[in-house]
């Protein structure tokens, strides 16, 4: 009879571990998903702030104002698979503005860029955690991540 | 926002991390947030009202110095109760990989967790002791903050993750508005030094040699020293007449430290190495006292590549003396450094730093799919 109790105990332990791992995998994926949504939100904010800047400082910016308008629109309208390239273009346009980086008119853009950088940092970390959880042996063996979308990194240059 | 902050070290002993947490909590409370702090302490201790004591702390050797830590079932129970009662929007733990309350709180947390890493020493014992535990802790962390680029590099290279770099804060007004100590700097001028002057890596011996050179050229020049240690041994080798011009304040509270920084014409940081941030230089900058510091990575960064103060080769007493001599003889140059330092240190003022920390809180809360509770200014 003891061997039976032993087996039942072992199965119960294994089941507990699997349930715990499954919820852990699920939680890490959900975090990565939310972080991606938050990052897109911060990128939208930056593009909108850039559009405002182009309108407010169009005289000082000259031809750069039009470049900002085009770049920001492209970022906001781009389909998901082209978003990274569009954001990098916008970052480059904003980096090359003929204004000193501590100019008062750029204050909002500085804040928006900083938030993009934070959101990107968080997103990258959480995607890495989620991907690590997918490659664990228990996850693969019991296909605990089969219903969960594989999260992907968002490769953009650091805005500044 | 409801914010819970966990300190790994007791408030009963002074320390960089504790000071950081106290100032951060005070600044966030001033901005209208509800902040509570959990720290190792006894119920009888003299603590601010927002600090919850989590029990006695035990001295543990860690990172080459003694840290007082709290760990165990009682601490775990109190941490759990504090977490449940606080109903925090975000939990902010400091040094979560040291075996401490921070690690406990991290493991027990349910919602968004922000972790700040202060040390830049790669191989911490906690890490060596348990990769698995470290992995579990880091998985609970939603967003990471590093207080220096060195601390950030440790994150990237040893823990496989990024971190947002937010510098240590300084209460600029506290230093800028402090009154010089009575009778200082005096007609002959004064040089300042703060720290454990008997620790070789603080480089006090280099400053002592430099002072011996300077004392001859500047009659009446004095050296003001604040920090624990034995003055007699530290001034060994100086002429009796020169030795009289070195004044030791011993240990002192924060208010005296601020007044001391305002009491000298030049602040000297002759350190030989082992500094990860150089908080004292930031404080001297806030006090508008020109700085001469060893050319170490951390110091060069704080002094903005030498724009906010002079950099000299570490360990070179003659070079240190020459640099201080030039500053003492040129009030206009001192003013120029003070003005530049004041402009640059504004980015380290606590309200500014706390706002950047708050942005990370918001990012962590959003990454957990929760409403942030406070509207974001556009």
Contacts between the chains, C-beta under 8 A, distances in Angstrom:
chain1	res1	chain2	res2	distance
A	24	B	139	7.5
A	28	B	139	6.9
A	30	B	369	6.6
A	31	B	142	6.9
A	31	B	367	5.7
A	31	B	368	6.2
A	31	B	369	7.6
A	33	B	369	7.8
A	34	B	366	6.6
A	34	B	367	5.3
A	34	B	368	6.3
A	34	B	369	3.8
A	35	B	366	7.5
A	35	B	367	3.9
A	37	B	366	7.8
A	37	B	369	8.0
A	38	B	363	6.6
A	38	B	366	3.8
A	38	B	367	5.7
A	41	B	366	7.5
A	45	B	378	7.4
A	49	B	378	7.3
A	108	B	378	7.1
A	114	B	356	7.3
A	114	B	359	6.8
A	115	B	359	5.9
A	115	B	363	7.3
A	117	B	164	7.2
A	118	B	143	7.3
A	118	B	164	5.2
A	118	B	359	5.8
A	118	B	360	5.7
A	118	B	363	4.7
A	119	B	363	5.3
A	119	B	366	7.7
A	121	B	143	7.4
A	121	B	144	7.8
A	121	B	162	4.7
A	121	B	163	6.9
A	121	B	164	5.2
A	122	B	142	6.7
A	122	B	143	4.7
A	122	B	360	8.0
A	122	B	363	5.0
A	122	B	364	6.8
A	122	B	367	5.2
A	123	B	367	7.4
A	124	B	162	5.8
A	125	B	143	7.5
A	125	B	144	6.8
A	125	B	161	4.9
A	125	B	162	5.8
A	126	B	142	7.2
A	126	B	367	6.0
A	128	B	160	7.1
A	128	B	161	6.8
A	129	B	138	7.7
A	129	B	139	5.5
A	133	B	139	8.0
